Amino acid sequence: MNAWGYLALAIIAEVIATSALKAANGFSQLVPSIVVIVGYGTAFYGLSLALRSVPLGIAYAIWSGVGTALIALIGVVLYKQKLDLAAMFGIGLIVAGVLVLNLFSKSSAH
């Protein structure tokens, strides 16, 4: 797997782990708590492998930006949370920032 694949793995694992945090209910529920621990372990391992060739700032910006957008979407779909116009606009700006980094920045290692 290449660095971008490891970064994608890290993002997916982090999103799963963060989603399970709500269900873990303060780590009082065993199965969701295990998902949180394994998910974050996998996320940091994937991120560490991605950092072999992706610059730290770029990797973290993509990881946190995509993760934030996906978690917001999961909050809407699974937990019936509402996003107002300002929240949607802010998330759109985060996604736009990730796109700018990937499409136009020479700092990104493609």
Biopython code that builds the backbone (N, CA, C, O; Angstrom):
import numpy as np
from Bio.PDB.StructureBuilder import StructureBuilder

atoms = [
    (1, "MET", "N", (0.858, -1.177, 0.000)),
    (1, "MET", "CA", (0.000, 0.000, 0.000)),
    (1, "MET", "C", (0.902, 1.238, 0.000)),
    (1, "MET", "O", (1.935, 1.259, 0.668)),
    (2, "ASN", "N", (0.507, 2.261, -0.747)),
    (2, "ASN", "CA", (1.314, 3.480, -0.778)),
    (2, "ASN", "C", (0.905, 4.427, 0.354)),
    (2, "ASN", "O", (-0.028, 4.140, 1.105)),
    (3, "ALA", "N", (1.597, 5.535, 0.467)),
    (3, "ALA", "CA", (1.367, 6.481, 1.566)),
    (3, "ALA", "C", (-0.063, 7.012, 1.580)),
    (3, "ALA", "O", (-0.652, 7.186, 2.647)),
    (4, "TRP", "N", (-0.620, 7.268, 0.403)),
    (4, "TRP", "CA", (-1.989, 7.796, 0.341)),
    (4, "TRP", "C", (-2.994, 6.745, 0.769)),
    (4, "TRP", "O", (-4.029, 7.075, 1.347)),
    (5, "GLY", "N", (-2.703, 5.491, 0.493)),
    (5, "GLY", "CA", (-3.554, 4.401, 0.966)),
    (5, "GLY", "C", (-3.523, 4.296, 2.480)),
    (5, "GLY", "O", (-4.553, 4.090, 3.122)),
    (6, "TYR", "N", (-2.315, 4.442, 3.049)),
    (6, "TYR", "CA", (-2.199, 4.428, 4.506)),
    (6, "TYR", "C", (-2.922, 5.614, 5.133)),
    (6, "TYR", "O", (-3.533, 5.488, 6.194)),
    (7, "LEU", "N", (-2.849, 6.758, 4.475)),
    (7, "LEU", "CA", (-3.568, 7.931, 4.991)),
    (7, "LEU", "C", (-5.077, 7.696, 4.928)),
    (7, "LEU", "O", (-5.795, 8.058, 5.860)),
    (8, "ALA", "N", (-5.558, 7.101, 3.853)),
    (8, "ALA", "CA", (-6.989, 6.784, 3.742)),
    (8, "ALA", "C", (-7.404, 5.797, 4.833)),
    (8, "ALA", "O", (-8.462, 5.948, 5.443)),
    (9, "LEU", "N", (-6.568, 4.788, 5.074)),
    (9, "LEU", "CA", (-6.838, 3.834, 6.146)),
    (9, "LEU", "C", (-6.918, 4.552, 7.494)),
    (9, "LEU", "O", (-7.811, 4.282, 8.297)),
    (10, "ALA", "N", (-5.984, 5.460, 7.731)),
    (10, "ALA", "CA", (-5.962, 6.212, 8.985)),
    (10, "ALA", "C", (-7.237, 7.032, 9.152)),
    (10, "ALA", "O", (-7.807, 7.084, 10.242)),
    (11, "ILE", "N", (-7.680, 7.665, 8.085)),
    (11, "ILE", "CA", (-8.894, 8.481, 8.145)),
    (11, "ILE", "C", (-10.105, 7.609, 8.443)),
    (11, "ILE", "O", (-10.909, 7.941, 9.315)),
    (12, "ILE", "N", (-10.241, 6.506, 7.733)),
    (12, "ILE", "CA", (-11.395, 5.622, 7.931)),
    (12, "ILE", "C", (-11.403, 5.063, 9.347)),
    (12, "ILE", "O", (-12.449, 5.032, 9.995)),
    (13, "ALA", "N", (-10.237, 4.618, 9.836)),
    (13, "ALA", "CA", (-10.163, 4.069, 11.188)),
    (13, "ALA", "C", (-10.493, 5.136, 12.231)),
    (13, "ALA", "O", (-11.173, 4.848, 13.216)),
    (14, "GLU", "N", (-10.024, 6.347, 12.025)),
    (14, "GLU", "CA", (-10.300, 7.430, 12.973)),
    (14, "GLU", "C", (-11.771, 7.786, 12.978)),
    (14, "GLU", "O", (-12.336, 8.055, 14.038)),
    (15, "VAL", "N", (-12.398, 7.794, 11.823)),
    (15, "VAL", "CA", (-13.832, 8.113, 11.734)),
    (15, "VAL", "C", (-14.653, 7.027, 12.434)),
    (15, "VAL", "O", (-15.603, 7.335, 13.154)),
    (16, "ILE", "N", (-14.294, 5.771, 12.226)),
    (16, "ILE", "CA", (-14.991, 4.673, 12.905)),
    (16, "ILE", "C", (-14.824, 4.795, 14.413)),
    (16, "ILE", "O", (-15.793, 4.667, 15.162)),
    (17, "ALA", "N", (-13.593, 5.045, 14.857)),
    (17, "ALA", "CA", (-13.326, 5.160, 16.290)),
    (17, "ALA", "C", (-14.073, 6.340, 16.902)),
    (17, "ALA", "O", (-14.662, 6.214, 17.976)),
    (18, "THR", "N", (-14.050, 7.470, 16.234)),
    (18, "THR", "CA", (-14.735, 8.647, 16.761)),
    (18, "THR", "C", (-16.243, 8.430, 16.799)),
    (18, "THR", "O", (-16.907, 8.854, 17.745)),
    (19, "SER", "N", (-16.781, 7.780, 15.788)),
    (19, "SER", "CA", (-18.215, 7.472, 15.780)),
    (19, "SER", "C", (-18.580, 6.547, 16.935)),
    (19, "SER", "O", (-19.649, 6.683, 17.531)),
    (20, "ALA", "N", (-17.694, 5.606, 17.250)),
    (20, "ALA", "CA", (-17.955, 4.663, 18.336)),
    (20, "ALA", "C", (-17.839, 5.318, 19.712)),
    (20, "ALA", "O", (-18.360, 4.784, 20.691)),
    (21, "LEU", "N", (-17.165, 6.466, 19.802)),
    (21, "LEU", "CA", (-17.032, 7.146, 21.101)),
    (21, "LEU", "C", (-18.392, 7.459, 21.711)),
    (21, "LEU", "O", (-18.586, 7.298, 22.916)),
    (22, "LYS", "N", (-19.325, 7.901, 20.892)),
    (22, "LYS", "CA", (-20.662, 8.230, 21.405)),
    (22, "LYS", "C", (-21.334, 6.972, 21.958)),
    (22, "LYS", "O", (-21.929, 6.998, 23.035)),
    (23, "ALA", "N", (-21.232, 5.873, 21.208)),
    (23, "ALA", "CA", (-21.840, 4.620, 21.645)),
    (23, "ALA", "C", (-21.125, 4.024, 22.858)),
    (23, "ALA", "O", (-21.736, 3.284, 23.628)),
    (24, "ALA", "N", (-19.840, 4.337, 23.036)),
    (24, "ALA", "CA", (-19.083, 3.804, 24.174)),
    (24, "ALA", "C", (-19.572, 4.390, 25.493)),
    (24, "ALA", "O", (-19.330, 3.817, 26.555)),
    (25, "ASN", "N", (-20.256, 5.526, 25.431)),
    (25, "ASN", "CA", (-20.879, 6.135, 26.612)),
    (25, "ASN", "C", (-19.898, 6.240, 27.786)),
    (25, "ASN", "O", (-20.116, 5.687, 28.864)),
    (26, "GLY", "N", (-18.808, 6.975, 27.527)),
    (26, "GLY", "CA", (-17.799, 7.154, 28.581)),
    (26, "GLY", "C", (-17.045, 5.871, 28.885)),
    (26, "GLY", "O", (-16.632, 5.650, 30.023)),
    (27, "PHE", "N", (-16.864, 5.034, 27.896)),
    (27, "PHE", "CA", (-16.189, 3.737, 28.013)),
    (27, "PHE", "C", (-16.914, 2.797, 28.980)),
    (27, "PHE", "O", (-16.288, 1.944, 29.609)),
    (28, "SER", "N", (-18.225, 2.957, 29.094)),
    (28, "SER", "CA", (-19.012, 2.058, 29.940)),
    (28, "SER", "C", (-19.616, 0.896, 29.145)),
    (28, "SER", "O", (-20.167, -0.033, 29.736)),
    (29, "GLN", "N", (-19.519, 0.938, 27.819)),
    (29, "GLN", "CA", (-20.026, -0.128, 26.949)),
    (29, "GLN", "C", (-18.827, -0.839, 26.321)),
    (29, "GLN", "O", (-18.016, -0.208, 25.643)),
    (30, "LEU", "N", (-18.714, -2.138, 26.543)),
    (30, "LEU", "CA", (-17.514, -2.887, 26.170)),
    (30, "LEU", "C", (-17.223, -2.887, 24.667)),
    (30, "LEU", "O", (-16.132, -2.490, 24.259)),
    (31, "VAL", "N", (-18.157, -3.315, 23.853)),
    (31, "VAL", "CA", (-17.877, -3.465, 22.423)),
    (31, "VAL", "C", (-17.536, -2.129, 21.766)),
    (31, "VAL", "O", (-16.528, -2.052, 21.064)),
    (32, "PRO", "N", (-18.331, -1.072, 21.961)),
    (32, "PRO", "CA", (-17.930, 0.207, 21.358)),
    (32, "PRO", "C", (-16.594, 0.722, 21.890)),
    (32, "PRO", "O", (-15.846, 1.370, 21.159)),
    (33, "SER", "N", (-16.292, 0.443, 23.147)),
    (33, "SER", "CA", (-15.007, 0.867, 23.717)),
    (33, "SER", "C", (-13.848, 0.164, 23.029)),
    (33, "SER", "O", (-12.811, 0.776, 22.774)),
    (34, "ILE", "N", (-14.019, -1.115, 22.729)),
    (34, "ILE", "CA", (-12.983, -1.863, 22.006)),
    (34, "ILE", "C", (-12.816, -1.302, 20.593)),
    (34, "ILE", "O", (-11.697, -1.185, 20.093)),
    (35, "VAL", "N", (-13.937, -0.957, 19.953)),
    (35, "VAL", "CA", (-13.874, -0.356, 18.617)),
    (35, "VAL", "C", (-13.095, 0.955, 18.672)),
    (35, "VAL", "O", (-12.296, 1.235, 17.779)),
    (36, "VAL", "N", (-13.317, 1.756, 19.703)),
    (36, "VAL", "CA", (-12.595, 3.026, 19.857)),
    (36, "VAL", "C", (-11.095, 2.771, 19.976)),
    (36, "VAL", "O", (-10.303, 3.401, 19.275)),
    (37, "ILE", "N", (-10.705, 1.870, 20.840)),
    (37, "ILE", "CA", (-9.283, 1.619, 21.090)),
    (37, "ILE", "C", (-8.596, 1.050, 19.847)),
    (37, "ILE", "O", (-7.526, 1.516, 19.455)),
    (38, "VAL", "N", (-9.209, 0.051, 19.238)),
    (38, "VAL", "CA", (-8.618, -0.548, 18.030)),
    (38, "VAL", "C", (-8.610, 0.462, 16.887)),
    (38, "VAL", "O", (-7.637, 0.551, 16.138)),
    (39, "GLY", "N", (-9.683, 1.212, 16.757)),
    (39, "GLY", "CA", (-9.777, 2.202, 15.682)),
    (39, "GLY", "C", (-8.718, 3.281, 15.782)),
    (39, "GLY", "O", (-8.067, 3.612, 14.791)),
    (40, "TYR", "N", (-8.540, 3.834, 16.978)),
    (40, "TYR", "CA", (-7.517, 4.873, 17.121)),
    (40, "TYR", "C", (-6.110, 4.300, 16.971)),
    (40, "TYR", "O", (-5.231, 4.959, 16.415)),
    (41, "GLY", "N", (-5.890, 3.079, 17.463)),
    (41, "GLY", "CA", (-4.584, 2.442, 17.262)),
    (41, "GLY", "C", (-4.278, 2.266, 15.786)),
    (41, "GLY", "O", (-3.172, 2.558, 15.332)),
    (42, "THR", "N", (-5.266, 1.786, 15.041)),
    (42, "THR", "CA", (-5.109, 1.607, 13.595)),
    (42, "THR", "C", (-4.900, 2.951, 12.905)),
    (42, "THR", "O", (-4.078, 3.067, 11.997)),
    (43, "ALA", "N", (-5.641, 3.959, 13.334)),
    (43, "ALA", "CA", (-5.530, 5.288, 12.719)),
    (43, "ALA", "C", (-4.123, 5.856, 12.886)),
    (43, "ALA", "O", (-3.534, 6.353, 11.927)),
    (44, "PHE", "N", (-3.591, 5.783, 14.090)),
    (44, "PHE", "CA", (-2.261, 6.340, 14.313)),
    (44, "PHE", "C", (-1.178, 5.512, 13.632)),
    (44, "PHE", "O", (-0.171, 6.057, 13.180)),
    (45, "TYR", "N", (-1.377, 4.212, 13.558)),
    (45, "TYR", "CA", (-0.418, 3.371, 12.838)),
    (45, "TYR", "C", (-0.431, 3.725, 11.351)),
    (45, "TYR", "O", (0.627, 3.899, 10.747)),
    (46, "GLY", "N", (-1.616, 3.832, 10.763)),
    (46, "GLY", "CA", (-1.721, 4.212, 9.350)),
    (46, "GLY", "C", (-1.128, 5.587, 9.090)),
    (46, "GLY", "O", (-0.435, 5.795, 8.094)),
    (47, "LEU", "N", (-1.402, 6.524, 9.989)),
    (47, "LEU", "CA", (-0.839, 7.868, 9.833)),
    (47, "LEU", "C", (0.683, 7.830, 9.912)),
    (47, "LEU", "O", (1.362, 8.515, 9.147)),
    (48, "SER", "N", (1.220, 7.034, 10.834)),
    (48, "SER", "CA", (2.678, 6.963, 10.958)),
    (48, "SER", "C", (3.316, 6.405, 9.692)),
    (48, "SER", "O", (4.399, 6.840, 9.302)),
    (49, "LEU", "N", (2.652, 5.441, 9.042)),
    (49, "LEU", "CA", (3.184, 4.900, 7.795)),
    (49, "LEU", "C", (3.050, 5.909, 6.656)),
    (49, "LEU", "O", (3.934, 6.001, 5.804)),
    (50, "ALA", "N", (1.965, 6.657, 6.635)),
    (50, "ALA", "CA", (1.782, 7.685, 5.602)),
    (50, "ALA", "C", (2.847, 8.765, 5.716)),
    (50, "ALA", "O", (3.290, 9.322, 4.711)),
    (51, "LEU", "N", (3.254, 9.058, 6.948)),
    (51, "LEU", "CA", (4.234, 10.126, 7.173)),
    (51, "LEU", "C", (5.632, 9.782, 6.682)),
    (51, "LEU", "O", (6.523, 10.631, 6.716)),
    (52, "ARG", "N", (5.836, 8.562, 6.232)),
    (52, "ARG", "CA", (7.129, 8.220, 5.639)),
    (52, "ARG", "C", (7.389, 9.039, 4.382)),
    (52, "ARG", "O", (8.539, 9.337, 4.059)),
    (53, "SER", "N", (6.321, 9.406, 3.670)),
    (53, "SER", "CA", (6.539, 10.166, 2.436)),
    (53, "SER", "C", (5.616, 11.371, 2.268)),
    (53, "SER", "O", (5.879, 12.221, 1.417)),
    (54, "VAL", "N", (4.547, 11.467, 3.051)),
    (54, "VAL", "CA", (3.668, 12.636, 2.966)),
    (54, "VAL", "C", (4.113, 13.626, 4.040)),
    (54, "VAL", "O", (4.282, 13.236, 5.195)),
    (55, "PRO", "N", (4.307, 14.893, 3.686)),
    (55, "PRO", "CA", (4.709, 15.880, 4.686)),
    (55, "PRO", "C", (3.708, 15.951, 5.852)),
    (55, "PRO", "O", (2.500, 15.838, 5.646)),
    (56, "LEU", "N", (4.212, 16.137, 7.053)),
    (56, "LEU", "CA", (3.404, 16.126, 8.267)),
    (56, "LEU", "C", (2.210, 17.078, 8.188)),
    (56, "LEU", "O", (1.076, 16.673, 8.442)),
    (57, "GLY", "N", (2.459, 18.330, 7.840)),
    (57, "GLY", "CA", (1.380, 19.314, 7.801)),
    (57, "GLY", "C", (0.303, 18.967, 6.788)),
    (57, "GLY", "O", (-0.886, 19.160, 7.045)),
    (58, "ILE", "N", (0.718, 18.459, 5.642)),
    (58, "ILE", "CA", (-0.230, 18.074, 4.600)),
    (58, "ILE", "C", (-1.050, 16.873, 5.056)),
    (58, "ILE", "O", (-2.275, 16.869, 4.936)),
    (59, "ALA", "N", (-0.369, 15.851, 5.579)),
    (59, "ALA", "CA", (-1.064, 14.649, 6.035)),
    (59, "ALA", "C", (-2.070, 14.974, 7.130)),
    (59, "ALA", "O", (-3.203, 14.495, 7.105)),
    (60, "TYR", "N", (-1.653, 15.787, 8.088)),
    (60, "TYR", "CA", (-2.548, 16.105, 9.201)),
    (60, "TYR", "C", (-3.721, 16.965, 8.738)),
    (60, "TYR", "O", (-4.845, 16.780, 9.204)),
    (61, "ALA", "N", (-3.472, 17.889, 7.840)),
    (61, "ALA", "CA", (-4.560, 18.727, 7.324)),
    (61, "ALA", "C", (-5.603, 17.874, 6.601)),
    (61, "ALA", "O", (-6.806, 18.066, 6.773)),
    (62, "ILE", "N", (-5.126, 16.938, 5.796)),
    (62, "ILE", "CA", (-6.051, 16.069, 5.075)),
    (62, "ILE", "C", (-6.772, 15.144, 6.046)),
    (62, "ILE", "O", (-7.988, 14.972, 5.955)),
    (63, "TRP", "N", (-6.036, 14.553, 6.967)),
    (63, "TRP", "CA", (-6.619, 13.629, 7.937)),
    (63, "TRP", "C", (-7.701, 14.330, 8.763)),
    (63, "TRP", "O", (-8.818, 13.828, 8.886)),
    (64, "SER", "N", (-7.370, 15.467, 9.316)),
    (64, "SER", "CA", (-8.331, 16.155, 10.175)),
    (64, "SER", "C", (-9.483, 16.754, 9.372)),
    (64, "SER", "O", (-10.627, 16.729, 9.828)),
    (65, "GLY", "N", (-9.204, 17.288, 8.188)),
    (65, "GLY", "CA", (-10.262, 17.892, 7.384)),
    (65, "GLY", "C", (-11.271, 16.880, 6.876)),
    (65, "GLY", "O", (-12.478, 17.069, 7.026)),
    (66, "VAL", "N", (-10.782, 15.811, 6.276)),
    (66, "VAL", "CA", (-11.683, 14.777, 5.767)),
    (66, "VAL", "C", (-12.404, 14.100, 6.926)),
    (66, "VAL", "O", (-13.600, 13.822, 6.843)),
    (67, "GLY", "N", (-11.676, 13.836, 8.005)),
    (67, "GLY", "CA", (-12.296, 13.230, 9.185)),
    (67, "GLY", "C", (-13.406, 14.089, 9.758)),
    (67, "GLY", "O", (-14.465, 13.578, 10.119)),
    (68, "THR", "N", (-13.173, 15.387, 9.844)),
    (68, "THR", "CA", (-14.190, 16.305, 10.365)),
    (68, "THR", "C", (-15.447, 16.274, 9.505)),
    (68, "THR", "O", (-16.559, 16.188, 10.025)),
    (69, "ALA", "N", (-15.270, 16.344, 8.199)),
    (69, "ALA", "CA", (-16.419, 16.327, 7.300)),
    (69, "ALA", "C", (-17.181, 15.007, 7.402)),
    (69, "ALA", "O", (-18.411, 15.000, 7.442)),
    (70, "LEU", "N", (-16.460, 13.904, 7.445)),
    (70, "LEU", "CA", (-17.135, 12.601, 7.547)),
    (70, "LEU", "C", (-17.851, 12.423, 8.883)),
    (70, "LEU", "O", (-18.956, 11.882, 8.926)),
    (71, "ILE", "N", (-17.237, 12.869, 9.961)),
    (71, "ILE", "CA", (-17.882, 12.769, 11.275)),
    (71, "ILE", "C", (-19.152, 13.620, 11.312)),
    (71, "ILE", "O", (-20.161, 13.203, 11.881)),
    (72, "ALA", "N", (-19.106, 14.798, 10.716)),
    (72, "ALA", "CA", (-20.310, 15.630, 10.665)),
    (72, "ALA", "C", (-21.421, 14.915, 9.899)),
    (72, "ALA", "O", (-22.580, 14.938, 10.314)),
    (73, "LEU", "N", (-21.068, 14.287, 8.790)),
    (73, "LEU", "CA", (-22.051, 13.536, 8.003)),
    (73, "LEU", "C", (-22.609, 12.356, 8.797)),
    (73, "LEU", "O", (-23.814, 12.104, 8.766)),
    (74, "ILE", "N", (-21.749, 11.636, 9.501)),
    (74, "ILE", "CA", (-22.205, 10.515, 10.324)),
    (74, "ILE", "C", (-23.109, 11.005, 11.447)),
    (74, "ILE", "O", (-24.099, 10.354, 11.782)),
    (75, "GLY", "N", (-22.771, 12.144, 12.025)),
    (75, "GLY", "CA", (-23.635, 12.724, 13.060)),
    (75, "GLY", "C", (-25.034, 12.998, 12.545)),
    (75, "GLY", "O", (-26.017, 12.773, 13.251)),
    (76, "VAL", "N", (-25.125, 13.479, 11.325)),
    (76, "VAL", "CA", (-26.432, 13.754, 10.715)),
    (76, "VAL", "C", (-27.176, 12.451, 10.434)),
    (76, "VAL", "O", (-28.356, 12.325, 10.761)),
    (77, "VAL", "N", (-26.488, 11.482, 9.830)),
    (77, "VAL", "CA", (-27.146, 10.247, 9.384)),
    (77, "VAL", "C", (-27.460, 9.312, 10.554)),
    (77, "VAL", "O", (-28.598, 8.863, 10.695)),
    (78, "LEU", "N", (-26.472, 9.017, 11.386)),
    (78, "LEU", "CA", (-26.664, 8.030, 12.447)),
    (78, "LEU", "C", (-27.291, 8.592, 13.716)),
    (78, "LEU", "O", (-28.112, 7.936, 14.358)),
    (79, "TYR", "N", (-26.900, 9.803, 14.070)),
    (79, "TYR", "CA", (-27.335, 10.362, 15.346)),
    (79, "TYR", "C", (-28.383, 11.459, 15.199)),
    (79, "TYR", "O", (-28.754, 12.108, 16.177)),
    (80, "LYS", "N", (-28.851, 11.659, 13.983)),
    (80, "LYS", "CA", (-29.931, 12.621, 13.695)),
    (80, "LYS", "C", (-29.606, 14.030, 14.191)),
    (80, "LYS", "O", (-30.498, 14.771, 14.603)),
    (81, "GLN", "N", (-28.331, 14.390, 14.148)),
    (81, "GLN", "CA", (-27.924, 15.731, 14.538)),
    (81, "GLN", "C", (-28.192, 16.688, 13.384)),
    (81, "GLN", "O", (-28.133, 16.298, 12.218)),
    (82, "LYS", "N", (-28.476, 17.898, 13.701)),
    (82, "LYS", "CA", (-28.792, 18.912, 12.688)),
    (82, "LYS", "C", (-27.586, 19.832, 12.483)),
    (82, "LYS", "O", (-26.904, 20.212, 13.435)),
    (83, "LEU", "N", (-27.342, 20.178, 11.218)),
    (83, "LEU", "CA", (-26.317, 21.162, 10.885)),
    (83, "LEU", "C", (-27.011, 22.404, 10.342)),
    (83, "LEU", "O", (-27.829, 22.319, 9.427)),
    (84, "ASP", "N", (-26.680, 23.551, 10.910)),
    (84, "ASP", "CA", (-27.252, 24.785, 10.375)),
    (84, "ASP", "C", (-26.402, 25.269, 9.199)),
    (84, "ASP", "O", (-25.390, 24.656, 8.862)),
    (85, "LEU", "N", (-26.812, 26.345, 8.595)),
    (85, "LEU", "CA", (-26.130, 26.860, 7.410)),
    (85, "LEU", "C", (-24.668, 27.203, 7.695)),
    (85, "LEU", "O", (-23.791, 26.935, 6.873)),
    (86, "ALA", "N", (-24.411, 27.792, 8.853)),
    (86, "ALA", "CA", (-23.037, 28.158, 9.203)),
    (86, "ALA", "C", (-22.155, 26.906, 9.329)),
    (86, "ALA", "O", (-21.008, 26.907, 8.881)),
    (87, "ALA", "N", (-22.688, 25.849, 9.935)),
    (87, "ALA", "CA", (-21.915, 24.605, 10.075)),
    (87, "ALA", "C", (-21.625, 24.001, 8.706)),
    (87, "ALA", "O", (-20.504, 23.562, 8.448)),
    (88, "MET", "N", (-22.618, 23.976, 7.832)),
    (88, "MET", "CA", (-22.415, 23.425, 6.489)),
    (88, "MET", "C", (-21.400, 24.255, 5.706)),
    (88, "MET", "O", (-20.570, 23.707, 4.980)),
    (89, "PHE", "N", (-21.468, 25.570, 5.854)),
    (89, "PHE", "CA", (-20.516, 26.449, 5.181)),
    (89, "PHE", "C", (-19.103, 26.196, 5.693)),
    (89, "PHE", "O", (-18.162, 26.094, 4.905)),
    (90, "GLY", "N", (-18.953, 26.095, 7.014)),
    (90, "GLY", "CA", (-17.641, 25.841, 7.603)),
    (90, "GLY", "C", (-17.064, 24.510, 7.158)),
    (90, "GLY", "O", (-15.878, 24.424, 6.837)),
    (91, "ILE", "N", (-17.881, 23.478, 7.134)),
    (91, "ILE", "CA", (-17.415, 22.164, 6.677)),
    (91, "ILE", "C", (-17.045, 22.228, 5.199)),
    (91, "ILE", "O", (-16.074, 21.605, 4.771)),
    (92, "GLY", "N", (-17.817, 22.979, 4.426)),
    (92, "GLY", "CA", (-17.486, 23.174, 3.011)),
    (92, "GLY", "C", (-16.123, 23.845, 2.843)),
    (92, "GLY", "O", (-15.362, 23.492, 1.943)),
    (93, "LEU", "N", (-15.819, 24.804, 3.704)),
    (93, "LEU", "CA", (-14.513, 25.462, 3.650)),
    (93, "LEU", "C", (-13.383, 24.478, 3.987)),
    (93, "LEU", "O", (-12.309, 24.527, 3.387)),
    (94, "ILE", "N", (-13.635, 23.597, 4.942)),
    (94, "ILE", "CA", (-12.630, 22.591, 5.292)),
    (94, "ILE", "C", (-12.364, 21.681, 4.097)),
    (94, "ILE", "O", (-11.212, 21.417, 3.754)),
    (95, "VAL", "N", (-13.430, 21.206, 3.468)),
    (95, "VAL", "CA", (-13.286, 20.342, 2.293)),
    (95, "VAL", "C", (-12.567, 21.094, 1.173)),
    (95, "VAL", "O", (-11.709, 20.528, 0.496)),
    (96, "ALA", "N", (-12.916, 22.362, 0.979)),
    (96, "ALA", "CA", (-12.249, 23.169, -0.046)),
    (96, "ALA", "C", (-10.762, 23.301, 0.258)),
    (96, "ALA", "O", (-9.938, 23.252, -0.655)),
    (97, "GLY", "N", (-10.415, 23.465, 1.513)),
    (97, "GLY", "CA", (-9.009, 23.557, 1.897)),
    (97, "GLY", "C", (-8.246, 22.278, 1.587)),
    (97, "GLY", "O", (-7.118, 22.329, 1.096)),
    (98, "VAL", "N", (-8.849, 21.142, 1.866)),
    (98, "VAL", "CA", (-8.217, 19.855, 1.544)),
    (98, "VAL", "C", (-8.022, 19.729, 0.038)),
    (98, "VAL", "O", (-6.972, 19.278, -0.418)),
    (99, "LEU", "N", (-9.024, 20.124, -0.730)),
    (99, "LEU", "CA", (-8.906, 20.068, -2.190)),
    (99, "LEU", "C", (-7.801, 20.978, -2.701)),
    (99, "LEU", "O", (-7.030, 20.583, -3.576)),
    (100, "VAL", "N", (-7.713, 22.195, -2.165)),
    (100, "VAL", "CA", (-6.663, 23.130, -2.585)),
    (100, "VAL", "C", (-5.287, 22.533, -2.280)),
    (100, "VAL", "O", (-4.385, 22.594, -3.115)),
    (101, "LEU", "N", (-5.127, 21.958, -1.084)),
    (101, "LEU", "CA", (-3.843, 21.335, -0.736)),
    (101, "LEU", "C", (-3.462, 20.248, -1.724)),
    (101, "LEU", "O", (-2.312, 20.161, -2.154)),
    (102, "ASN", "N", (-4.432, 19.419, -2.081)),
    (102, "ASN", "CA", (-4.133, 18.282, -2.956)),
    (102, "ASN", "C", (-3.985, 18.664, -4.414)),
    (102, "ASN", "O", (-3.159, 18.089, -5.124)),
    (103, "LEU", "N", (-4.761, 19.612, -4.866)),
    (103, "LEU", "CA", (-4.763, 19.936, -6.297)),
    (103, "LEU", "C", (-3.752, 21.008, -6.680)),
    (103, "LEU", "O", (-3.242, 20.992, -7.800)),
    (104, "PHE", "N", (-3.454, 21.927, -5.788)),
    (104, "PHE", "CA", (-2.657, 23.082, -6.186)),
    (104, "PHE", "C", (-1.357, 23.279, -5.409)),
    (104, "PHE", "O", (-0.469, 23.986, -5.886)),
    (105, "SER", "N", (-1.219, 22.681, -4.238)),
    (105, "SER", "CA", (-0.019, 22.899, -3.444)),
    (105, "SER", "C", (1.138, 22.040, -3.940)),
    (105, "SER", "O", (0.978, 20.852, -4.220)),
    (106, "LYS", "N", (2.293, 22.662, -4.039)),
    (106, "LYS", "CA", (3.493, 21.926, -4.387)),
    (106, "LYS", "C", (4.104, 21.270, -3.149)),
    (106, "LYS", "O", (5.067, 20.511, -3.259)),
    (107, "SER", "N", (3.541, 21.562, -1.965)),
    (107, "SER", "CA", (4.002, 20.943, -0.724)),
    (107, "SER", "C", (3.546, 19.505, -0.608)),
    (107, "SER", "O", (4.162, 18.700, 0.091)),
    (108, "SER", "N", (2.463, 19.188, -1.295)),
    (108, "SER", "CA", (1.906, 17.843, -1.224)),
    (108, "SER", "C", (2.728, 16.884, -2.054)),
    (108, "SER", "O", (3.051, 17.169, -3.208)),
    (109, "ALA", "N", (3.067, 15.750, -1.472)),
    (109, "ALA", "CA", (3.895, 14.757, -2.161)),
    (109, "ALA", "C", (3.017, 13.784, -2.934)),
    (109, "ALA", "O", (2.525, 12.811, -2.362)),
    (110, "HIS", "N", (2.814, 14.028, -4.215)),
    (110, "HIS", "CA", (1.971, 13.150, -5.029)),
    (110, "HIS", "C", (2.822, 12.170, -5.782)),
    (110, "HIS", "O", (2.298, 11.341, -6.527)),
]
sb = StructureBuilder()
sb.init_structure("model")
sb.init_model(0)
sb.init_chain("A")
sb.init_seg("    ")
for serial, (resi, resn, name, xyz) in enumerate(atoms, 1):
    if name == "N":
        sb.init_residue(resn, " ", resi, " ")
    sb.init_atom(name, np.array(xyz, "f"), 0.0, 1.0, " ", f" {name:<3s}", serial, name[0])
structure = sb.get_structure()
